[in-house]
Amino acid sequence: DEEVYNKVACWCKTNDKEKTTSIADAEGRIDRLVNKIEEETATSSRLNTEIKNLEEEVAKNQKALDTATANRKKELAEFNEDEKDTLQSISALKSAVTVLSKHNGGAALLDMQAALRATVHRHAAKVGDMLSPKDMKTVNSFLQSPEDYFDAEPTFKQSYAPQSGEIFGILKNMLSTFEADLSQAQKDEMQSQSAFESLKAAKEDEIKQGQDHLEEKQEELANTDESLANAKEDLEDTRTSLAADQAFLANLKEKCQLTDQEYEQRTKTRQEEISAVSEALSFLTSDEAHDLFSRTFNFVQRTATTSSANRERAAAILTATAHRVSSAELATLAGEVRRDAFVKVKKAIDDMIAKLLQDKEDEIKQKDFCIEELNTNERETELKNRDKEETQAKIDTLTNEIETLTKEIDTLKAEIATLQTELKRAGEDREKENKDFQETVADQRATVKLLEKTLDVLKGFYNKKHKGASLAQEDPAGPPPPPGFKSYKKNSGSGGVMGMIQQIIADAKTEEAEAIQAEKDAQSAYESFVKDTNDSITAKQDSITDKSDTKAKKEGELTDSKKDLENIMIELEELANENADLHKACDFTLKNFDVRQQARDEEVEGLREAKAALSGAQLTFLQKK
């Protein structure tokens, strides 16, 4: 019975432990899979939203680039057309000035008239803004009758300010204005083209970055969806396996409980059987039985009745006990006693003694096994608890390090964003300053040019020597003519005015030089700022890369440590279950070991005394016979 029970108990313990561990693992795995499915479902939703936003952003940037490209093409076409018209107008004005300066007529005059009329008509609004009403009237008059401005012999009134000189000045001013407008338009076109190239490069970079991020997000989404599908399939399989393990464990516990109850009942019956045998042996080894077996020659005749009565009494006791405990062995032994089968009785006693001694040895081995296993379990539990504390401390350290790295990375990103904003603002400020510089220089140069022309006109007039006309005439035949012009005198304040103009010209040139130097200094400072800022951004980006790599490694270590801690907790739970099983199997043995050993020794001693008594009775009987 004990051998069968030990085998069943071993089977129960092994499978209970394995299935309990398997169920705990499955439940833990189900919890992890459910959390993983929830997390990856949320991640999938987030990635879909991010992909949609990125697609919209890329499309928006592409649309902006296409629009800017179309506008640039349109602006370039308009500029080319305006430039062509302006060049034709400049050519016409140059031809007119040339014709006027050489006093050419004929076909050249007609060609000049047609070209100039086309220019005035094409740029009517511009010419209207450029000329005063008086000058406009003069130009229209010139266009109607250009030949009137080419008298072969100028009259006395034309000797100082001929008509050709007035229209010549107007046309030269128009030519200068057209040339200045063309130059400014070409500069504006260059700036527009440069701005477009910068915008195009920026938009193409944004589109490329958006597409790269989009591809990364799409790849991450594919991996997430695949992992999510695998997790769902794994969850279904794990739940199926868990249900099977739970059903098996329930059946196992029921079977093992029934086996424990049956073994307890059989052990109780066996103890009653042993008590009955001990009682029978005490009767057989009593003084009365010894005196009976030691009688002299007439043993059989004189004691036959008494011996028979004693055997019947012993057999009755054994039979009653056998019926009470359902023991076939006791019933058989009772029969042997009735038949006076001493050899078989002694054999039965020897077998019982051997069994009791074997039980004693098995119980000693069980005690040693329990002590050793409990000590081993305690040592392993202590070591695992130590591993648990160390792993938890490592997890805490890694968690703090990761939090620190995350904060540092966020700080660096914020600093980079700030630097990029400052760089953008500095570029805008620099562009505005350069525009102001261009306007300032252009204004100063235009001022100098205008004042120099004014100064040349004044110098040309005031530096001439004007003398009164002295006519040596003979006495006229008629009355004398009226008095002529008086001697021409220059304005006494002309020198101060020209000096002031020269001072204004000098101041304008000085301001232009200072503006140019200030522009150089500002450009140099801006370039230094850009270089320093870009170097700082690069250094911070490198630091982010390094910290991100370190963070990724720490996160990998943290994941491994959490898995290690989870395994340690599982092992601690297994050790706790094993400890409970050991106490369940060993507590009774360890608590009652000494009592059971003493009782078993007393039983063995009693059996040996009974066997000795039987041997003595048999020897006496043979001697008398």
VMD Tcl script that draws the C-alpha trace (Angstrom):
set ca {
  {0.00 0.00 0.00}
  {2.72 2.44 0.94}
  {4.63 1.75 -2.27}
  {1.51 2.32 -4.38}
  {0.62 5.43 -2.39}
  {4.14 6.84 -2.76}
  {3.97 6.35 -6.51}
  {0.56 8.03 -6.71}
  {1.71 10.81 -4.35}
  {4.81 11.37 -6.47}
  {2.64 11.52 -9.60}
  {0.24 13.92 -7.87}
  {3.03 16.16 -6.61}
  {4.89 16.25 -9.90}
  {1.88 16.92 -12.09}
  {0.29 19.30 -9.58}
  {3.49 21.34 -9.50}
  {3.91 21.27 -13.27}
  {0.29 22.13 -14.04}
  {0.12 24.80 -11.33}
  {3.27 26.39 -12.75}
  {1.93 25.98 -16.28}
  {-1.39 27.59 -15.31}
  {0.36 30.45 -13.50}
  {2.62 30.97 -16.50}
  {-0.37 30.88 -18.85}
  {-2.35 33.36 -16.73}
  {0.64 35.66 -16.53}
  {1.19 35.29 -20.27}
  {-2.50 36.04 -20.92}
  {-2.24 39.22 -18.81}
  {0.87 40.25 -20.71}
  {-0.71 39.43 -24.06}
  {-3.87 41.38 -23.20}
  {-1.74 44.38 -22.18}
  {0.37 43.97 -25.29}
  {-2.72 43.78 -27.52}
  {-4.15 46.92 -25.89}
  {-0.85 48.77 -26.23}
  {-0.28 47.70 -29.84}
  {-3.89 48.47 -30.76}
  {-3.38 51.98 -29.37}
  {0.00 52.17 -31.14}
  {-1.59 51.07 -34.43}
  {-4.29 53.73 -34.08}
  {-1.70 56.37 -33.24}
  {0.49 55.38 -36.19}
  {-2.47 55.52 -38.59}
  {-3.23 59.03 -37.37}
  {0.42 60.08 -37.65}
  {0.66 58.57 -41.16}
  {-2.47 60.45 -42.22}
  {-1.05 63.71 -40.80}
  {2.30 63.11 -42.51}
  {0.61 62.39 -45.83}
  {-1.39 65.61 -45.51}
  {1.75 67.53 -44.55}
  {3.73 66.13 -47.50}
  {0.84 66.90 -49.87}
  {0.56 70.41 -48.41}
  {4.31 71.05 -48.84}
  {4.21 69.65 -52.38}
  {1.23 71.86 -53.23}
  {3.02 74.89 -51.78}
  {6.13 74.06 -53.84}
  {4.07 73.59 -57.01}
  {2.28 76.89 -56.38}
  {5.57 78.70 -55.71}
  {7.10 77.17 -58.87}
  {4.11 78.24 -60.97}
  {4.23 81.77 -59.51}
  {7.98 81.94 -60.14}
  {7.51 80.92 -63.77}
  {4.79 83.51 -64.14}
  {6.93 86.21 -62.49}
  {9.91 85.27 -64.66}
  {7.80 85.46 -67.83}
  {6.45 88.86 -66.77}
  {9.97 90.06 -65.93}
  {11.33 88.88 -69.29}
  {8.49 90.67 -71.08}
  {8.97 93.86 -69.03}
  {12.73 93.66 -69.48}
  {12.29 93.30 -73.23}
  {9.94 96.29 -73.35}
  {12.24 98.35 -71.15}
  {15.28 97.52 -73.29}
  {13.37 98.55 -76.39}
  {12.34 101.77 -74.68}
  {15.93 102.44 -73.58}
  {17.11 101.77 -77.11}
  {14.50 104.18 -78.47}
  {15.48 106.85 -75.95}
  {19.17 106.38 -76.72}
  {18.43 106.75 -80.44}
  {16.45 109.91 -79.76}
  {19.23 111.39 -77.66}
  {21.77 110.49 -80.32}
  {19.69 112.05 -83.08}
  {19.14 115.19 -81.02}
  {22.79 115.45 -80.05}
  {23.87 115.20 -83.71}
  {20.96 117.30 -85.02}
  {20.20 114.57 -87.56}
  {17.04 114.76 -89.61}
  {15.52 112.84 -92.42}
  {14.97 109.10 -92.12}
  {16.77 108.88 -88.78}
  {14.37 111.47 -87.38}
  {11.35 109.56 -88.63}
  {12.64 106.25 -87.16}
  {13.39 107.95 -83.89}
  {9.91 109.56 -83.89}
  {8.17 106.21 -84.44}
  {10.22 104.39 -81.80}
  {9.82 107.17 -79.25}
  {6.07 107.40 -79.87}
  {5.78 103.62 -79.30}
  {7.75 103.90 -76.05}
  {5.59 106.74 -74.73}
  {2.44 104.87 -75.71}
  {3.65 101.57 -74.16}
  {4.69 103.23 -70.91}
  {2.08 105.99 -70.81}
  {1.36 105.64 -67.08}
  {5.04 105.48 -66.17}
  {5.92 108.44 -68.37}
  {2.97 110.35 -66.93}
  {4.28 109.80 -63.39}
  {7.83 110.59 -64.48}
  {7.23 113.92 -66.26}
  {5.59 117.15 -65.20}
  {2.64 118.40 -67.24}
  {4.88 120.94 -68.89}
  {7.52 118.33 -69.84}
  {4.77 115.98 -71.00}
  {3.41 118.71 -73.24}
  {6.90 119.32 -74.63}
  {7.37 115.60 -75.38}
  {4.00 115.35 -77.11}
  {4.84 118.47 -79.13}
  {8.18 116.93 -80.07}
  {6.49 113.71 -81.15}
  {4.02 115.67 -83.32}
  {6.65 117.88 -85.07}
  {10.20 116.78 -84.32}
  {11.53 118.81 -87.25}
  {10.59 122.04 -85.44}
  {13.37 121.26 -82.98}
  {16.09 121.27 -85.68}
  {16.29 124.89 -86.99}
  {19.26 125.32 -89.28}
  {19.95 128.78 -88.00}
  {18.72 129.46 -84.48}
  {17.10 132.81 -83.95}
  {18.30 135.39 -81.52}
  {15.83 134.09 -78.91}
  {17.02 130.49 -79.41}
  {20.71 131.32 -79.04}
  {20.60 130.70 -75.28}
  {17.93 127.96 -74.78}
  {17.03 126.25 -78.06}
  {14.02 123.90 -78.18}
  {16.27 120.88 -78.91}
  {18.14 121.46 -75.63}
  {14.95 121.27 -73.58}
  {13.69 118.05 -75.18}
  {17.22 116.67 -75.05}
  {17.30 117.11 -71.26}
  {13.85 115.59 -70.85}
  {14.76 112.56 -72.94}
  {18.05 112.08 -71.07}
  {16.19 112.15 -67.76}
  {13.72 109.61 -69.14}
  {16.62 107.44 -70.30}
  {18.28 107.59 -66.87}
  {14.99 106.71 -65.17}
  {14.36 103.77 -67.51}
  {17.92 102.50 -67.01}
  {17.63 102.83 -63.19}
  {14.25 101.05 -63.23}
  {15.72 98.27 -65.38}
  {18.67 97.86 -63.01}
  {16.36 97.75 -59.98}
  {14.05 95.29 -61.74}
  {17.01 93.04 -62.54}
  {18.14 93.19 -58.91}
  {14.62 92.41 -57.71}
  {14.48 89.49 -60.14}
  {17.77 88.14 -58.79}
  {16.49 88.46 -55.22}
  {13.19 86.80 -56.17}
  {15.04 83.96 -57.87}
  {17.32 83.57 -54.83}
  {14.35 83.61 -52.49}
  {12.60 81.03 -54.65}
  {15.66 78.78 -54.66}
  {15.83 79.00 -50.86}
  {12.11 78.30 -50.57}
  {12.38 75.43 -53.03}
  {15.32 73.89 -51.17}
  {13.52 74.26 -47.84}
  {10.28 72.75 -49.19}
  {12.11 69.88 -50.90}
  {13.95 69.18 -47.65}
  {10.65 69.26 -45.72}
  {9.05 66.95 -48.30}
  {11.99 64.54 -48.13}
  {11.94 64.53 -44.32}
  {8.18 64.01 -44.35}
  {8.48 61.13 -46.82}
  {11.28 59.56 -44.76}
  {9.18 59.86 -41.59}
  {6.18 58.51 -43.50}
  {8.14 55.44 -44.63}
  {9.40 54.89 -41.08}
  {5.88 55.16 -39.67}
  {4.48 52.83 -42.35}
  {7.17 50.25 -41.61}
  {6.54 50.60 -37.87}
  {2.79 50.21 -38.48}
  {3.35 47.04 -40.53}
  {5.52 45.56 -37.77}
  {2.98 46.60 -35.12}
  {0.05 45.08 -37.02}
  {1.99 41.86 -37.57}
  {2.94 41.68 -33.89}
  {-0.68 42.45 -32.94}
  {-1.99 39.60 -35.12}
  {0.58 37.21 -33.63}
  {-0.34 38.32 -30.11}
  {-4.04 37.70 -30.74}
  {-3.32 34.25 -32.14}
  {-0.99 33.50 -29.24}
  {-3.66 34.69 -26.78}
  {-6.24 32.31 -28.26}
  {-3.80 29.37 -28.15}
  {-2.76 30.21 -24.58}
  {-6.38 30.39 -23.39}
  {-7.11 27.01 -25.01}
  {-4.05 25.47 -23.35}
  {-4.97 27.09 -20.01}
  {-8.48 25.61 -20.12}
  {-7.03 22.15 -20.78}
  {-4.49 22.49 -17.94}
  {-7.16 23.72 -15.51}
  {-9.43 20.77 -16.35}
  {-6.53 18.34 -15.92}
  {-5.51 19.91 -12.59}
  {-9.08 19.76 -11.26}
  {-9.27 16.05 -12.11}
  {-5.81 15.48 -10.62}
  {-6.70 17.16 -7.32}
  {-9.90 15.13 -7.08}
  {-8.09 11.85 -7.78}
  {-5.24 12.66 -5.39}
  {-7.68 13.68 -2.63}
  {-9.52 10.37 -3.01}
  {-6.19 8.53 -2.95}
  {-5.17 10.32 0.27}
  {-8.47 9.39 1.90}
  {-8.19 5.78 0.78}
  {-4.60 5.49 1.98}
  {-5.51 7.04 5.34}
  {-8.32 4.49 5.75}
  {-6.07 1.60 4.73}
  {-3.35 2.79 7.13}
  {-5.86 2.99 9.94}
  {-7.03 -0.56 9.15}
  {-3.43 -1.75 9.04}
  {-2.77 -0.27 12.49}
  {-5.78 -2.10 13.88}
  {-4.48 -5.30 12.31}
  {-1.07 -4.84 13.92}
  {-2.75 -4.18 17.30}
  {-4.70 -7.43 16.99}
  {-1.59 -9.41 16.13}
  {0.24 -7.84 19.07}
  {-2.62 -8.82 21.37}
  {-2.54 -12.41 20.05}
  {1.20 -12.63 20.50}
  {0.97 -11.33 24.06}
  {-1.47 -14.12 24.80}
  {0.81 -16.75 23.18}
  {3.86 -15.49 25.10}
  {2.14 -15.33 28.50}
  {3.36 -17.35 31.53}
  {0.33 -19.56 31.34}
  {1.17 -20.51 27.71}
  {4.82 -21.07 28.65}
  {3.84 -23.41 31.53}
  {1.55 -25.20 29.19}
  {4.31 -25.74 26.61}
  {6.82 -26.87 29.37}
  {4.87 -29.75 30.87}
  {6.39 -33.22 31.03}
  {5.92 -36.45 29.11}
  {2.09 -36.53 29.48}
  {1.86 -33.09 27.78}
  {-0.51 -34.19 25.08}
  {-2.84 -36.29 27.22}
  {-3.02 -33.96 30.26}
  {-2.95 -30.64 28.47}
  {-4.63 -31.45 25.26}
  {-7.86 -29.93 26.47}
  {-6.16 -26.81 27.96}
  {-3.87 -26.25 24.95}
  {-6.75 -26.67 22.60}
  {-8.76 -24.16 24.62}
  {-5.88 -21.64 24.53}
  {-5.45 -22.03 20.79}
  {-9.17 -21.67 20.28}
  {-9.11 -18.54 22.41}
  {-6.19 -17.05 20.44}
  {-7.80 -18.08 17.17}
  {-11.08 -16.48 18.23}
  {-9.36 -13.22 19.06}
  {-7.53 -13.23 15.70}
  {-10.71 -14.17 13.84}
  {-12.73 -11.43 15.49}
  {-10.05 -8.89 14.75}
  {-9.75 -10.13 11.16}
  {-13.48 -9.67 10.64}
  {-13.38 -6.25 12.28}
  {-10.48 -4.91 10.18}
  {-11.10 -7.05 7.08}
  {-7.60 -8.58 7.30}
  {-7.00 -11.77 5.35}
  {-3.59 -12.18 6.97}
  {-5.04 -12.28 10.50}
  {-7.69 -14.75 9.40}
  {-5.02 -17.00 7.91}
  {-2.92 -16.73 11.04}
  {-5.92 -17.66 13.17}
  {-6.36 -20.79 11.09}
  {-2.73 -21.71 11.55}
  {-3.08 -21.29 15.31}
  {-6.08 -23.65 15.31}
  {-4.11 -26.24 13.38}
  {-1.13 -25.78 15.69}
  {1.05 -24.87 12.65}
  {4.01 -23.44 14.58}
  {6.22 -23.20 11.53}
  {3.75 -21.05 9.62}
  {3.06 -18.93 12.68}
  {6.74 -18.28 13.13}
  {7.02 -17.49 9.41}
  {4.22 -14.94 9.72}
  {5.92 -13.41 12.75}
  {9.22 -13.19 10.85}
  {7.47 -11.49 7.91}
  {5.84 -8.95 10.21}
  {9.13 -8.25 11.91}
  {10.80 -7.79 8.53}
  {8.04 -5.44 7.37}
  {8.21 -3.37 10.54}
  {11.97 -3.07 10.22}
  {11.59 -2.09 6.56}
  {8.99 0.51 7.52}
  {11.39 1.85 10.12}
  {14.20 2.13 7.57}
  {11.89 3.76 5.02}
  {10.72 6.28 7.60}
  {14.34 7.13 8.45}
  {15.05 7.67 4.77}
  {11.91 9.80 4.48}
  {13.02 11.92 7.43}
  {16.50 12.43 5.96}
  {14.96 13.28 2.59}
  {12.59 15.82 4.16}
  {15.34 17.52 6.15}
  {17.63 17.71 3.14}
  {14.91 18.98 0.79}
  {13.65 21.58 3.28}
  {17.18 22.85 3.86}
  {17.81 22.97 0.10}
  {14.53 24.80 -0.45}
  {15.41 27.33 2.25}
  {18.86 27.96 0.76}
  {17.50 28.36 -2.77}
  {14.73 30.66 -1.52}
  {17.27 32.83 0.29}
  {19.46 33.04 -2.84}
  {16.49 33.89 -5.03}
  {15.36 36.60 -2.62}
  {18.86 38.04 -2.78}
  {18.72 37.92 -6.61}
  {15.30 39.58 -6.44}
  {16.63 42.47 -4.32}
  {19.65 42.97 -6.59}
  {17.53 42.83 -9.75}
  {14.97 45.26 -8.29}
  {17.78 47.65 -7.33}
  {19.14 47.40 -10.89}
  {15.68 48.10 -12.31}
  {15.32 51.18 -10.07}
  {18.76 52.43 -11.13}
  {18.05 51.88 -14.84}
  {14.65 53.55 -14.52}
  {16.21 56.65 -12.93}
  {18.97 56.74 -15.56}
  {16.42 56.46 -18.39}
  {14.30 59.25 -16.88}
  {17.39 61.45 -16.59}
  {18.42 60.72 -20.20}
  {14.87 61.43 -21.40}
  {14.83 64.80 -19.64}
  {18.28 65.66 -21.02}
  {17.21 64.71 -24.57}
  {14.03 66.79 -24.26}
  {16.08 69.73 -22.96}
  {18.52 69.43 -25.90}
  {15.63 69.27 -28.37}
  {14.08 72.37 -26.83}
  {17.45 74.17 -27.02}
  {17.86 73.15 -30.67}
  {14.35 74.43 -31.45}
  {15.19 77.72 -29.72}
  {18.48 78.04 -31.67}
  {16.70 77.29 -34.95}
  {14.09 79.93 -34.16}
  {16.81 82.45 -33.30}
  {18.66 81.52 -36.51}
  {15.51 82.03 -38.56}
  {14.82 85.39 -36.90}
  {18.43 86.45 -37.41}
  {18.12 85.57 -41.11}
  {14.93 87.60 -41.40}
  {16.55 90.53 -39.55}
  {19.62 90.26 -41.78}
  {17.48 90.24 -44.91}
  {15.58 93.29 -43.67}
  {18.84 95.08 -42.77}
  {20.29 94.28 -46.19}
  {17.16 95.58 -47.87}
  {17.41 98.80 -45.84}
  {21.10 99.02 -46.77}
  {20.33 98.61 -50.47}
  {17.68 101.31 -50.25}
  {19.99 103.61 -48.27}
  {22.88 103.19 -50.73}
  {20.57 103.62 -53.71}
  {19.08 106.77 -52.14}
  {22.51 108.19 -51.33}
  {23.84 107.48 -54.82}
  {20.76 108.95 -56.44}
  {21.13 112.00 -54.21}
  {24.80 112.36 -55.11}
  {24.05 111.90 -58.80}
  {21.27 114.49 -58.72}
  {23.35 116.96 -56.72}
  {26.38 116.49 -58.98}
  {24.22 117.19 -62.02}
  {22.85 120.25 -60.24}
  {26.37 121.34 -59.30}
  {27.61 120.83 -62.88}
  {24.77 122.99 -64.18}
  {25.55 125.73 -61.66}
  {29.26 125.52 -62.31}
  {28.70 125.61 -66.04}
  {26.68 128.75 -65.67}
  {28.57 130.64 -63.02}
  {32.03 129.82 -64.38}
  {31.24 131.42 -67.76}
  {32.38 135.00 -68.43}
  {29.41 137.14 -69.49}
  {30.27 140.43 -71.16}
  {27.95 143.10 -72.40}
  {27.58 143.35 -76.13}
  {29.72 146.20 -77.35}
  {28.60 147.23 -80.81}
  {30.94 149.64 -82.67}
  {28.56 151.26 -85.09}
  {28.71 154.23 -87.17}
  {26.25 156.92 -86.64}
  {23.00 155.65 -88.00}
  {21.15 157.32 -90.62}
  {18.12 157.49 -88.41}
  {17.54 157.97 -84.75}
  {19.82 156.08 -82.38}
  {18.62 152.72 -80.97}
  {17.52 152.39 -77.38}
  {20.17 151.51 -74.77}
  {21.40 147.84 -74.80}
  {21.78 145.31 -71.96}
  {23.72 146.30 -68.89}
  {26.79 144.34 -67.88}
  {25.58 140.87 -66.48}
  {26.45 140.28 -62.84}
  {26.42 136.84 -61.09}
  {24.34 136.20 -58.01}
  {26.49 137.04 -55.03}
  {25.12 134.05 -53.10}
  {25.99 131.47 -55.75}
  {29.24 130.42 -54.03}
  {27.48 129.56 -50.75}
  {24.82 127.48 -52.51}
  {27.39 125.44 -54.46}
  {29.44 124.99 -51.30}
  {26.41 123.72 -49.47}
  {25.66 121.30 -52.34}
  {29.23 120.06 -52.28}
  {28.98 119.55 -48.49}
  {25.72 117.61 -48.97}
  {27.43 115.46 -51.64}
  {30.36 114.80 -49.29}
  {28.01 113.94 -46.42}
  {26.02 111.60 -48.68}
  {29.19 109.82 -49.80}
  {30.35 109.55 -46.18}
  {26.99 108.12 -45.13}
  {27.17 105.67 -48.04}
  {30.67 104.56 -46.99}
  {29.53 104.16 -43.39}
  {26.48 102.19 -44.53}
  {28.69 99.90 -46.62}
  {31.06 99.33 -43.70}
  {28.14 98.74 -41.34}
  {26.69 96.26 -43.83}
  {30.01 94.42 -44.00}
  {30.23 94.30 -40.21}
  {26.61 93.15 -39.88}
  {27.10 90.47 -42.56}
  {30.28 89.26 -40.87}
  {28.58 89.16 -37.48}
  {25.60 87.32 -39.01}
  {27.88 84.75 -40.66}
  {29.70 84.20 -37.37}
  {26.40 83.85 -35.55}
  {25.14 81.35 -38.15}
  {28.36 79.34 -37.93}
  {28.38 79.31 -34.12}
  {24.67 78.46 -33.97}
  {25.01 75.64 -36.52}
  {28.02 74.28 -34.63}
  {26.00 74.38 -31.40}
  {23.03 72.65 -33.07}
  {25.33 69.98 -34.53}
  {26.93 69.38 -31.14}
  {23.54 69.12 -29.47}
  {22.27 66.77 -32.18}
  {25.35 64.59 -31.71}
  {24.70 64.63 -27.97}
  {21.07 63.63 -28.59}
  {22.26 60.76 -30.79}
  {24.70 59.56 -28.13}
  {22.16 59.90 -25.35}
  {19.50 58.16 -27.45}
  {21.86 55.26 -28.07}
  {22.65 55.07 -24.37}
  {18.95 55.31 -23.54}
  {18.14 52.49 -25.98}
  {20.78 50.29 -24.37}
  {19.47 51.13 -20.90}
  {15.93 50.36 -22.00}
  {17.12 47.01 -23.38}
  {18.83 46.27 -20.08}
  {15.69 47.34 -18.22}
  {13.54 44.99 -20.30}
  {15.94 42.13 -19.66}
  {16.03 42.94 -15.94}
  {12.24 43.00 -15.74}
  {12.13 39.62 -17.46}
  {14.77 38.34 -15.03}
  {12.71 39.65 -12.10}
  {9.60 38.03 -13.50}
  {11.45 34.70 -13.81}
  {12.80 35.09 -10.28}
  {9.28 35.71 -8.96}
  {8.07 32.59 -10.77}
  {10.93 30.58 -9.31}
  {10.18 31.96 -5.82}
  {6.56 30.97 -6.26}
  {7.64 27.49 -7.32}
  {9.94 27.26 -4.30}
  {7.08 28.38 -2.04}
  {4.79 25.74 -3.57}
  {7.51 23.15 -3.20}
  {8.01 24.18 0.43}
  {4.28 23.82 1.09}
  {4.28 20.39 -0.54}
  {7.30 19.34 1.52}
  {5.65 20.44 4.76}
  {2.47 18.67 3.77}
  {4.37 15.45 3.10}
  {6.94 15.73 5.88}
  {5.45 17.53 8.88}
  {3.69 14.42 10.22}
  {6.79 12.27 9.78}
  {9.13 14.79 11.40}
  {6.76 15.61 14.27}
  {5.99 11.94 15.17}
  {9.25 10.35 14.11}
  {10.56 9.45 17.57}
  {7.17 8.20 18.83}
  {6.62 6.04 15.75}
  {10.14 4.64 15.90}
  {9.73 3.69 19.56}
  {6.35 2.09 18.95}
  {7.70 0.15 16.01}
  {10.69 -1.05 18.08}
  {8.35 -2.24 20.80}
  {6.28 -4.15 18.26}
  {9.38 -5.83 16.84}
  {10.52 -6.77 20.34}
  {7.14 -8.24 21.17}
  {7.13 -10.29 17.97}
  {10.58 -11.60 18.72}
  {9.55 -12.62 22.24}
  {6.50 -14.39 20.82}
  {8.64 -16.23 18.34}
  {11.04 -17.24 21.15}
  {8.14 -18.45 23.27}
  {6.79 -20.51 20.39}
  {10.23 -21.95 19.72}
  {10.59 -22.90 23.43}
  {7.18 -24.58 23.52}
  {7.90 -26.59 20.39}
  {11.28 -27.76 21.75}
  {9.74 -28.90 25.08}
  {7.04 -30.79 23.24}
  {9.63 -32.67 21.14}
  {11.72 -33.57 24.17}
  {8.73 -35.01 26.02}
  {7.70 -36.99 22.99}
}
mol new
graphics top color blue
foreach p $ca { graphics top sphere $p radius 0.5 }
foreach p [lrange $ca 0 end-1] q [lrange $ca 1 end] { graphics top cylinder $p $q radius 0.2 }
display resetview
